[in-house]
């Protein structure tokens, strides 16, 4: 039996120009994610990269406590 999760999340898909991809990866990994998970209500983050060039390169999933956390002054 599958158990449904009641934990809200923020899901983002994006791509980045190959010319700046290395710098973006460093920024995203060491600055952006650290900043986001330090916000009130943000619990965790995971990022995945596509191997299919026809799809958005990255998928990032943030676990959050409440949907209202996406409207907080700290997040905005």
HELIX and SHEET records of a PDB file:
HELIX    1   1 UNK A   18  UNK A   20  5                                   3    
HELIX    2   2 UNK A   21  UNK A   27  1                                   7    
HELIX    3   3 UNK A   28  UNK A   32  3                                   5    
HELIX    4   4 UNK A   33  UNK A   37  1                                   5    
HELIX    5   5 UNK A   67  UNK A   71  5                                   5    
SHEET    1   A 3 UNK A   9  UNK A  14  0                                        
SHEET    2   A 3 UNK A  58  UNK A  64 -1                                        
SHEET    3   A 3 UNK A  42  UNK A  49 -1                                        
END                                                                             
